[in-house]
Every structure is written in C-alpha cells, then in structure tokens.
Amino acid sequence: ETGVTQTPRHLVMGMTNKKSLKCEQHLGHNAMYWYKQSAKKPLELMFVYSLEERVENNSVPSRFSPECPNSSHLFLHLHTLQPEDSALYLCASSVLVGGETQYFGPGTRLLVL
Amino acid sequence: QKEVEQDPGPLSVPEGAIVSLNCTYSNSAFQYFMWYRQYSRKGPELLMYTYSSGNKEDGRFTAQVDKSSKYISLFIRDSQPSDSATYLCAMSASGGSNYKLTFGKGTLLTVNP
C-alpha cells in the first residue's frame, strides 16, 4: 500500500451505533488530519495531529472522537451521530504541521440513518 | 464575505478547449496556493502548488496567482475527457500555527469527447 489509505470506504450506521473510521499513511509524515466534505460546502477541517498529539479541535461535536496511536495511524470514533453528519470523511497527512502540501486518502462515505 | 470564493459550476467544455478555473479570496495573509483535483468517489490529489504571486506551468496546466487582486487561476490547455473532475482551490498563510488550508467549494468540470 502506498500513500494514504482509509477503511471502510463506505459505512451506513444508525444514530445509536458506534463505529470507527481508520486512516493509515505510508509516507513517513508526522502530521495527520481529519476533514469533512459535504455536498456544496468547502472541506471542513475537524482535527489535526502532530506526532500523535492533537493540535487542533475545530469546534467539532463530542460525538466525533479522534485517536492517533502513532504517527502512521489515525482513527475517528463515531457515536450517536445525526443524519446531518452524513458526508465524505477524508484523512490527510503532511510532512509537518505547517507543511502546506497535504496528501489525501480516498475518504469514507458515511450515511447516518 | 467568505474567505475563499469559487464558482461551483458545473462547467462543460468540448475536448481540446482551454479551461479557466478561478478563485478569489479575502485574507491577505495567504501566501501558499494550491489546486487539487478530485475525481468522483476519490480523495483530492494535489495538482499545482504556488508560493506567492506569479505563474507556474506543469504540462497542460498553468497556475496563476495575483496577490494584488486576491485572485488565483488554473488554466488547462488541450483539455481531455480524463480532466473531468472537481477542482478545488486551497490556500494557507505561512507555516507554523498558520497551517490550516482554506478550501473553495470546488468547480465541477466535464470535458466532452
């Protein structure tokens, strides 16, 4: 595997479910990001990690909980989501936080029923 | 006023046409300017990266930045059906704590054979 990978690619969940999204980067980068992409809206930055430490929590509801166990892996734990949380969730990485070039994964398409 | 404005299109052109995609922005601190291409059901991929004002050319693609007008453009020459995608502009201020990428909404381009 090369670049940034994300699993699952598609996820359907009910509002009472708990699920996790996984991201793995194979680029040796030190910074990782979660973005939300909704139709007709710009990408919204959710969380930023630098060397496994969270450096940004962009006013995201607590029903989204990130975890970064090491610089190559990033998780987004989901619980009691709302239908308006349905979106494409993108993971990205860069050499350093402040590195302008971010490399994106293919995303997880999430549908909350 | 939104920080980054981008006409969402859709834009439909015949094969071989010259395509012009544009973004305007309001934050004069932006110094790094990027264009990402996003195919359907994929994550964004970095297409062009420019620092400050000026032009940058890469094959059929030319990125232009006019900081005095707060206006950036991406030109695609001899457009091909494989160029059909959503094009996202993104920009950021200098590094360090100003690491956030601010995205436009994206322009959907279709190149018809």
Interface residues (C-beta under 8 A of the other chain):
Chain A: V4 Q6 A31 K40 K41 P42 L43 L45 V48 E56 L90 A92 L96 V97 G98 G99 E100 T101 Q102 Y103 F104 G105 P106 G107 R109
Chain B: V4 P8 Y32 M34 Y36 R41 K42 G43 P44 E45 L46 Y49 L88 A90 S92 G95 G96 S97 N98 Y99 K100 L101 T102 F103 G104 K105 G106
